[in-house]
């Protein structure tokens, strides 16, 4: 098929997906476009590259050159996001207080620049990292948080995933590439097969969440056509995972999807403590397999060498080169300077790298034991809050739990705790959004009694024609009278149409 005809069909297919998935009851804020654009660039290519201006040349050990256009565009998004957060001040302050490990991590990252050899470059990276937090907060403070999640997977998934298929199959000069060994890679709209795998597995889990929600909700308006759109998105994600040959993304998708399917069962939803046992079983099972020598068989099954394609050798070289074991080299500055040349000389061959291919080791290289401890604290806090969200909303909470658990496993073989990384963004989003789901404002959750007293009549009326609108108006009035504590819980309920 000629590429021109394929492009026309691609446009028609994307328009059809949006038509099938339309929801006239959704009223997302215009500010939601900021994190959507931010994620769209992080999950594909920079603006300068899309405009044909080329990517900056990166030389190992030297501070990378940044496109002025990309810098200006990122600064504009960050500034606009900050303005939105200022207008949502009270809720933002409550979420920041509830997400204190993330605040502490970025504060320590800023302090670590005091002993960095390249503080100027590190500060620029820190500001970019702060942009991730700003976009997460813009997203989490949206007036309709559940609808915002649906919108992010639909807008990004319906565009980026089909576009990746189009580029791979009909525009190979854009959608395909070669690694340093000359092996062909499928990259789609992204810059590498690993990023394509991340995009597919993260969007795939989002499509699975919406599919499971629609399957359970038989009274949902336009259920059949929305189910068709989400199943198509899920199938596209699975296809891209198969062609990307990213073993880590495939393993994380299987783990996340399996976890979501298991905890979506009514027996698990009625006993959320069972999730603890399930997660513990997965972690202990992985540890026992490694101890009993089964890791080689699993890595070979995933298409990796027993030494994780040379990663274990690289780890042994990198760890002793940390200048400050407690504080690391400084935020995002380990891979800058003469040290990189020494690393390459020790690694030898063609296995040049600019990351540790392990998120925990990468955190240690840049921020030492203190930074690594803060990463573990973020993961623990994220798991605790997402599990609390699962108790309040089993469907969305199950997705957030899956994102946190897959972040734990993903970073064993990839460096995902980095700025402008999709895995890092969704970890932050899951942690902060779960605080919104459980109604955390001013650092505490809404009491169970108060929540049930106000939510029960409105929830019971949803789906009953004529009564739903009356109950929701009454519910809004009671929320206003009850003060700010219930604001986030109320807005989640308002996602339902009258």
N, C-alpha and C positions, 0 to 999 in steps of 0.2 A: 504494500500500500504506500503511495506517495506520502511524504511527510506533511504536505499541505492538507491533504484530505484527513490524515490522522489528527492534525491540529484542530480542524473544524469539528471532527467527531469528539475530540477531547473537550472542547468548549461546550458542545451540546450535552455531553455526559455530566460535566460538572454542574451545568445549569439544571439538569434533571435531578441530580442529587440534592441540590439546594431546594428545589421545588418539592421534592418528596419529604424533606426534613423540615419544612417550614412550620412555624408555630406562631400563630397570630397573637397568642396570649403573652408572648415574650416581650418584655420592655427593658432590654439591657441599656445601660447608660452609654453615652458616646465615649466616655473615658475608657471603656473596655477595649477600644481600638489601640490604645497605647501598648498594653502588654501583648496584644495579638500581633502587632507589627514587630515588637521586640522579639517575641518568640519566633515569628516567621523568618526573621533574619538569622537568629541563632540556629534555627533548624534548617537553614538552606545556605545561602552565600551572602556576602556583604553587599551593600547597596552599590558600591563602586564596581564590583565584579558584574552585577546584573546590568549595569549601565555600560559595560564594555570598556571600563577604564583600567582593567587589569588588577591583579592582586599584588600587594607590596612584596618585594623580594625579601625573604628571610634568610639571614646568614647565621649559622650556628654560633652561639656565644655573643652575638651582637644584639643590641636593643632593636627589635623589629620596627620597621617603618610603618606608620599608620597613615591611611588615606585621610586627607583633610576633610573630604566629603563625609566619610564614615564617622569621623570624630564629631563633626558638626551635627550630623543627624542623630547620633547617640546622645549628645549633650542636649539637643532639643527635646528628645523623648524623656530624658531624665528630668529636665526642668519642668515640662508639662506634667509629668507624673507627680513631682513634688508639689506643684500647685494644687492638683487634685487632692493629695493627701492632706494638705493644709486645710482645705475646705471640709474634709471628713475627720477633723482633728480628734474628737473624743473617741470614736471607734478605733482610729489608728493607734492612739495611745494605749487603749485597752489591749489591742492585739500585740503591740510591741512588748508590753509588760508580760502578757501571757507567753510570748515567744522569746523570753529572756536569754536562752542559750544562743540564739542566733545573734542577738544584739551583742552579747559578750564576745562571741567569736569575731565579729567584725571590729569591735573595739580593740581586741588583742591584735588582730591583723594590722590595724593602723599603728599600734604601738610598736609592732615588730619592725617597722621601717626605720626605727631609731638605730638599729644595729645592722641594717642592710647596707650592702655596698652600692646599691643603686636605688636610693630612696625615691628619687623623682619618678623613675619608671614604675616602681612599686606603687606609688601614690596614684598614678594614672590607672593602674590595674585595679586598685582599691575602689576608685570612683566608679569604674565600670561594674565592679562587683556590687557596689551599693545600688547601681541601677537595677540589678536583679531583684534586690530586696524591695525597691520602690515599686517595680512592676508587680511583684507578688502581692504587695499591700493594696495596690490599685485594684487588682483582681479580687482579692479576698474581701475588700470593703464595698464591692459592688452591691447596689440595692437588692439585686436578685442573685445571690451567690450560686445557687444550684443551677439556675439558668445560665449563669456565666460559664460554669464548667461545660455545660452542653454546647454553648456557643464556641468555646475555644477548640473543642475537638471537631466540631462541624466545619468551622471556617478554615482551620489549619489543615485538618485531615482531607476535606473534600478538594482542596487546592494542591497541597504539597505532595500527597501520595499519588494521585493520578498523574500529576505533572512529572513525577519521577519515572513512572512507567512510560510516559510519552518520550521523555528524553533518552531513556535507556534503549528503547526499541527503535525510535525513529530519528533521533538526533544523537548518535553515538559520540560525536565530537564534544558534546556538552554533558551527556549522561554516563559516559564511560571513561575509564582512565587506566593507568598502569602503575603498579607499585615499583619499588626500587629494584626488585628482582625481575621485572618485566612481565609479571602476571596481570592478566586483565582484571579490572575491578568495575563493578557497577556502582555508581555514586548518585545517580538521579539528580535532584536539585541541590544536593549537598556537595561537600568538598572531599569526602572520603567514604569508604564503605562502612566504617564504624559509625559515622554520624548518620548515615542512611539507616543502619540497623537500629540505632537509638530512636530515631524519629518513628520508624515503623513500629517498634515494640511499645513505645509510649502512647502513640496514637491508637495502636491496636487495643491496648488495655482500656483506653477511654471508650472505644467503639464497643468493646465487650460489656463495659458497665452500662452503657445506654441500651444495648441489646437485652441484657438480663432485666433491666428495669422495665422495658416495654413488654417483655414476655410475662412478667409477674403482674403488670398493671393492665388487666383486660378491659378496663373502662376508659383507658386513655383515648382522647380524641385523635383521629388520624393515626391510629396505632399501626395499621398494616403498612402504610406507605413509609412511615418513619422507620419501621422495623426493616423494610427493604433497603432503605438508604444506609442504615447502620450496619447491616449484614454485608452490604457491598463494600463499605469502608473497612470492615474487619477482614474480609477476603483479600482486599488490596494490600493491607498491612502484612498479612501472612505471606502473600506472594513476594513482596519486597524483602521480607526476612529471608525467604528461601534463596533469592538471587544475590543478596548482599553478602552472604557467607560470613556473617559476623557471629561467631559462636557465642560470645558473651550476650549479645542481644537476644539470640534465640533462646538461650538458657533462662534469661530473665523473663522473657515473655511466657515461656512454659511455666515457670515458677509462679509468676504473678497471676496468670490466667487460672492455673490450677488452684491457687489460694482463693481467688475470687469465687470460683465455682463451688468450692467446698464450703466456704463460710456463708455462701448465699443460701444454703440449705436451711429449712425452717428449724431443724434441731439445733444448729449452730447459732442461728439468730436468737433463739430463745435462751441460749446459754453462752453469752459472749466470752466467758472465761475459757471455753473450749478453744478459742483462738490462741490463747497462750500455749496450750498443750500442743497445738498443731505447729506453731512457729518454733517452739522448742524442739519438737521432733525433727523438723527440717534442718535446723542448725546442728543438732546432735548427730543426725544422720550424715550430714556432710562432713563433720569432724571425724566420725568413726570411719567413713570411707577413706579419708585421707590417711588416718593412722594405720588402717589395715592394708594400705597399699593399693586401694582401688582407684586412686586419682588418675593413674595412667590410663586405665581403661576408659574412664569417663571423658578425659580430655581428648583421647584418640577418637572416641565416638562423636565428639563435637567438631572434629577436624583440626585439633590442635596437637602439637607434640607433647610428650609427657612433661617436658620442662616449660610448658605453656609458651611455646614458640620463642624460646630464649629469654623469657621474662625473668625466670629465677636467677639466671646468670647476671642479668643487668641489675637486679635488686642487690645482689652481693657486692657489686661495685659501687653503687650509689650510696648505700647507707653509711659506710665509713667516711664519706666525703662531706657530711654535714658539718658546717663550721661551728655551730652552736647547738648541741643536742637538746637543750631545754627550749630554745626559741627559734631554731632553724636558721635559714639564710635570710629570712625576711619575706614578707608576703609576695608570692609570685616572682621572686627574684633568684631562685636557685639556678635556673637555666639561663643565666646571663653572666657573661664574663669569662675569664680564662679557664675557670673550672670546667666549662663545657668541653674545651679542647682536650683536657686531660681525660675526661670521661670517654670521649670518642676514641682516643688512643688506646685506652684500656679495653674497650669493647671490641674494637677491631672489626674487620670485615665490612659488610654493608648494613649492619644493624645499627644505623644511626638513629637517634631518638631525641626528642625534646620533652619527654615525660617518663615517669617511672612505670607506667602501665599498671599502677596499683594506687588506688585513691588514698589508702592509709599511709603508704610509704611516701606518696607525693605530699601529703599533709605534714608528715614528719620532716621532709626535706626543706619545706618552706617555713614551717612554724614550730618545728621541734615537738617534744613530748607534750608541751602545753597545748599547742594547736591540735595535735592528734587527740588529746583528751577532750578538747572542746568539740571536735567532730563526733566522737563517741557520745558525748553529752547531747548533741543535737539529734543523733539517731535515737537515743533512748527516750528523749523528750518527745520526738516525733512519733515514736511507736506508742507511747502512753497516750498522747492526745488523739492520735488517729483511732486508737482502740476505743477511747471515750466517744469519739464521733460515730464509730460503728454501733455503739449502744444506742445512740440517738437516731441515726439514719443508717441502717444496715447496708443499703445499696451504695450510697456515696462513700460511707465510711469504709466499706470493703475495698473500694478503689484506692482510697488514701492509704490504708494499711498495706495494700499490695505495692504501692509506689515506695513506701519506706523500706519494706523488706527487700524489694529488688534493688534498692540503692545499696543495701548492706552487701549483697552478693555481687552486684555489678562492679563495685570498686575493688574486688579481689584481683581482677585481671585488667581493669581499665581505671584511668585517673578521672573519676567523675566529680570529685569535690573541687571543681574549678569554675571560675567565672565564665559566663557565656556557654555553659555546658547544659544541655537539655536535662540530663539526669539530676544535676545540682539544682536547677530551677524547679523541677517538679518535686524534689525533696523539700525545698523551702516552701513551695506552694502547699504541699500536703500538710506540713507542720502548722503553718499559719492558718490555712483554710479550715483545718480541723478545729482550731480554737473558735473560729466563727460558727462552725456547725454546732458545737456544744454550747454556744451562747456565752462565750467568755467576754465579758466587758468589765473593765476596772479590775482585771486580774482574777476573777472568780467566775464560776459557772452559775447559771441560773438554777435555783433550787428545783429539785424534782417535783415538789408539791405545786409550786407556782406554775411551772411549765405545764404539768398535766391539767391543772385547773383551767388554764386558758386555751391550751391546744386541743383538748379532747372534744369540745363541742364543734370546733371548726373542722378538725380532721374528720370527725364523724359525718359532717355534712358534705364533704367534698365528694362529688359524683352524684349527689342528689339534686336534680334540677330544681331551680327556684330557691332552694334553701341555702345553697352554698354562698351566694352573694350576700344574703342577709347575715349569716354567721360571720363571714369574713369582715363585714363592716363593723359588726359588734366587736369582733376580735381586735381590729385595729384600734377602736376606741378604748378598749380595756388595756391594750399595750401602752398607749399614750398615757393613760392614767397610772400605769404601773412604773413609769420611768424608763430609763435607758437600758435596764438589764435585759429586757426581752427583745431588743431591737433586732438582733441578728437572727434569733429563732423565728420571729414574726416574718421577716423578709423571706426566709426560706419557705414558709408556708404560702406566701403570696405568689410563688411560682406557678401554683395551680390556677387554671382558668376558672372564671366565674361560670 
